[in-house]
Amino acid sequence: MKEKLYVLIRRLTGPKTRNKIKSILLNFRKKYSKVYILIHGTFSSEDLKNEILSKIGNDYDILMVHTSFDQLLPMYKGNVYELLKMLLQITEGKTLAMPAFTFGGSDPEILKNFKKKPFFDRK
């Protein structure tokens, strides 16, 4: 149902309207974070690591993480750097692809660094 609604909104609106809706939803999630946590619970980097490994084990060459940090909130109880550290740990010797990962929005320092070097290469 959620995906169908997303597709419908995407077809009927432009980028400006979609961004406004995303902003409203993010603010809603922040304002009612206790309700989200009550419904969905919380998780840590270790919990997420265990969940990923329980699903795919070690039999992969590429791990694609297609989310923004904001989408993990308020249920995720770590920070963006702990999450990235865990992802790098479980993909040691493999490829980690993160096409939509924004490192948590508009942190000026991150944006400045990303503009200078618009990719992340852990090597």
C-alpha positions as CSV (number, residue, x, y, z in Angstrom):
1,M,0.0,0.0,0.0
2,K,2.8,2.4,0.9
3,E,4.6,1.8,-2.3
4,K,1.4,2.2,-4.4
5,L,0.7,5.6,-2.7
6,Y,4.3,6.7,-3.3
7,V,4.0,5.8,-7.1
8,L,0.7,7.6,-7.3
9,I,2.1,10.8,-5.7
10,R,5.2,10.6,-7.9
11,R,3.0,10.5,-11.0
12,L,0.7,13.2,-10.0
13,T,3.1,15.8,-8.5
14,G,6.4,17.4,-9.4
15,P,9.7,17.4,-7.5
16,K,8.9,20.5,-5.5
17,T,5.7,19.0,-4.1
18,R,7.3,15.6,-3.4
19,N,10.1,17.3,-1.5
20,K,7.6,19.3,0.5
21,I,5.7,16.0,1.3
22,K,9.0,14.3,2.3
23,S,9.8,17.3,4.6
24,I,6.4,17.0,6.2
25,L,6.8,13.3,6.8
26,L,10.3,13.8,8.3
27,N,9.0,16.4,10.6
28,F,6.1,14.2,11.6
29,R,8.5,11.3,12.3
30,K,10.6,13.6,14.5
31,K,7.6,15.1,16.3
32,Y,6.0,11.7,17.0
33,S,9.3,9.7,17.4
34,K,8.0,8.1,20.6
35,V,5.0,6.7,18.7
36,Y,7.3,5.3,15.9
37,I,9.5,3.7,18.5
38,L,6.5,2.2,20.3
39,I,5.2,0.7,17.1
40,H,8.5,-0.3,15.5
41,G,11.0,-0.6,18.4
42,T,14.6,0.5,18.1
43,F,17.8,-1.0,16.7
44,S,21.5,-0.4,16.9
45,S,24.3,-0.9,14.4
46,E,25.0,-4.3,15.9
47,D,21.3,-5.3,15.5
48,L,21.3,-4.2,11.9
49,K,24.6,-6.0,11.2
50,N,23.1,-9.2,12.6
51,E,19.9,-8.8,10.5
52,I,21.9,-8.2,7.3
53,L,24.2,-11.2,7.9
54,S,21.2,-13.4,8.8
55,K,19.7,-12.6,5.5
56,I,22.7,-12.8,3.2
57,G,25.4,-14.4,5.1
58,N,28.8,-13.9,3.6
59,D,27.9,-15.1,0.1
60,Y,27.9,-11.8,-1.8
61,D,30.3,-9.5,-3.7
62,I,28.4,-6.3,-3.5
63,L,26.2,-4.9,-0.7
64,M,23.9,-2.1,-1.9
65,V,22.4,0.1,0.8
66,H,19.7,2.2,-0.8
67,T,18.4,4.5,1.9
68,S,19.1,7.9,3.5
69,F,20.1,8.1,7.1
70,D,17.0,10.1,7.9
71,Q,14.8,7.1,6.9
72,L,16.3,5.0,9.7
73,L,15.2,7.6,12.3
74,P,13.9,7.6,15.0
75,M,14.3,3.8,15.3
76,Y,18.1,3.7,14.7
77,K,19.9,4.4,18.0
78,G,23.4,5.2,16.6
79,N,24.9,7.9,14.6
80,V,25.8,8.0,10.9
81,Y,29.5,7.3,11.5
82,E,28.7,4.2,13.6
83,L,26.5,3.0,10.8
84,L,29.1,3.6,8.2
85,K,31.8,1.9,10.3
86,M,29.6,-1.2,10.6
87,L,28.8,-1.3,6.9
88,L,32.5,-1.0,6.1
89,Q,33.3,-3.7,8.5
90,I,30.9,-6.2,7.0
91,T,32.0,-5.4,3.5
92,E,35.7,-5.7,4.1
93,G,37.2,-7.0,0.8
94,K,33.9,-6.5,-1.0
95,T,32.0,-3.7,-2.6
96,L,29.7,-1.3,-0.7
97,A,27.4,0.7,-2.9
98,M,25.3,3.5,-1.3
99,P,23.6,5.4,-4.2
100,A,21.1,7.3,-2.0
101,F,23.0,7.6,1.3
102,T,23.2,11.3,2.2
103,F,25.0,11.1,5.6
104,G,22.0,12.6,7.3
105,G,21.0,15.6,5.4
106,S,22.6,19.1,5.3
107,D,25.5,19.0,7.6
108,P,27.7,21.8,6.1
109,E,31.0,20.1,6.7
110,I,29.8,16.9,5.0
111,L,28.4,18.8,2.0
112,K,31.6,20.8,1.7
113,N,33.7,17.7,1.6
114,F,31.3,15.9,-0.8
115,K,31.4,18.9,-3.2
116,K,35.2,18.6,-3.3
117,K,35.2,14.9,-3.7
118,P,31.7,13.6,-4.8
119,F,32.4,10.0,-4.0
120,F,33.5,7.9,-1.1
121,D,36.3,5.4,-1.5
122,R,37.4,3.6,1.6
123,K,40.7,2.5,-0.1
